[in-house]
Amino acid sequence: GAPAVEDKKAEKAGVINIKVKDQNEGETFFKIKGHTKLGKVFDTYCDRQSLARNTVRFLFEGARIQDTDTPDSLEMQDGDMVQAMLEQVGG
C-alpha cells in the first residue's frame, strides 16, 4: 500500500524516527528531519504529556540536549532514544 512508498521517500529525505523515553518507561515516537531543531520536538512532547517545558530536561547518550541541537549535529541514527528527565523543582 501507499505507506510503504511514503516510508521510502522519507528515508531519502533524511527523516529519522526517534523515541523519547520518560522515567516511567513510557515511550513517545517522533519522525523528524535531520535538520529539525530538537527544541520543537521537546515542545510537542511536553504538550502531549501535559508537562511544563521548563521542568523537563532531555538527554542523549547521557549529555543534555540543547533546544538548538539537531539530529544531524548529535549524529543521531534512526531509532535512537532520548531520555526525558523531570527536574526536581524546589517548592
KELO-615599 format. One record per residue (C-alpha): residue number from 1; x, z, y. Coordinates in steps of 0.05 Angstrom, whole numbers, plus 32768, in hexadecimal, padded with zeros to 4 digits. Layout:
N
<NUM, <X, Z, Y>> ...
END
This chain:
91
<1, <8000, 8000, 8000>> <2, <8010, 8000, 804A>> <3, <8033, 8044, 804E>> <4, <806D, 802D, 8023>> <5, <807A, 7FF3, 8052>> <6, <8078, 8022, 808D>> <7, <80AA, 8051, 806C>> <8, <80DC, 8018, 8064>> <9, <80D4, 8005, 80AD>> <10, <80DD, 804E, 80C1>> <11, <811F, 8053, 809C>> <12, <8139, 8016, 80C1>> <13, <8125, 8035, 8103>> <14, <8151, 8072, 80F5>> <15, <8118, 80A1, 80E8>> <16, <8125, 80DF, 80BF>> <17, <80F9, 8116, 80A3>> <18, <810E, 815D, 80B2>> <19, <80EC, 819D, 809F>> <20, <80E8, 81DD, 80C7>> <21, <80E6, 821A, 809A>> <22, <80CF, 825D, 80B4>> <23, <80E1, 82A3, 809D>> <24, <80A4, 82A5, 8070>> <25, <80BC, 8267, 804B>> <26, <8087, 823C, 806C>> <27, <809D, 81F4, 8077>> <28, <8087, 81C3, 80AD>> <29, <809D, 817B, 80A8>> <30, <80AF, 814C, 80E1>> <31, <80BF, 8102, 80E1>> <32, <80EB, 80F3, 811D>> <33, <811C, 80C0, 8137>> <34, <8166, 80D1, 8139>> <35, <8168, 80D0, 8185>> <36, <812B, 80FE, 818F>> <37, <813C, 813F, 81B2>> <38, <812E, 8178, 8183>> <39, <810F, 81A1, 81BA>> <40, <80D2, 8173, 81B5>> <41, <80CD, 8182, 816A>> <42, <80D2, 81CD, 8177>> <43, <809C, 81CA, 81AD>> <44, <806E, 81A9, 817B>> <45, <8081, 81DA, 8144>> <46, <8072, 8216, 8170>> <47, <802F, 81F8, 8186>> <48, <801B, 81ED, 813D>> <49, <8031, 8233, 8129>> <50, <8013, 8254, 8167>> <51, <8056, 8271, 8179>> <52, <8072, 827C, 81BF>> <53, <80AB, 824A, 81C6>> <54, <80DB, 827E, 81E3>> <55, <80D3, 82AC, 81A6>> <56, <80EE, 827B, 8173>> <57, <8135, 8262, 816A>> <58, <8147, 8229, 813D>> <59, <8185, 8225, 8111>> <60, <81A5, 81EB, 80ED>> <61, <81DC, 81FD, 80BB>> <62, <81E0, 8242, 80DB>> <63, <81EA, 822A, 8123>> <64, <81B7, 822F, 815A>> <65, <8198, 81ED, 816E>> <66, <8191, 81DD, 81B8>> <67, <8154, 81B8, 81D1>> <68, <817F, 817E, 81E7>> <69, <819E, 8175, 81A1>> <70, <8187, 8139, 8178>> <71, <818A, 812C, 812D>> <72, <81C0, 80F9, 813C>> <73, <81EA, 812B, 8164>> <74, <81E4, 815E, 812C>> <75, <81F0, 8129, 80F6>> <76, <81B0, 813C, 80D3>> <77, <819D, 8117, 8094>> <78, <8158, 8105, 807B>> <79, <8139, 8143, 805C>> <80, <8164, 8176, 8081>> <81, <8147, 81BB, 808F>> <82, <8145, 81E1, 80D0>> <83, <8139, 822C, 80CF>> <84, <8108, 824B, 8100>> <85, <811A, 8293, 8110>> <86, <80ED, 82C0, 8138>> <87, <8114, 82E5, 816E>> <88, <810B, 832F, 816F>> <89, <80EC, 8339, 81B3>> <90, <80F1, 837F, 81D1>> <91, <80AE, 839C, 81E5>> 
END
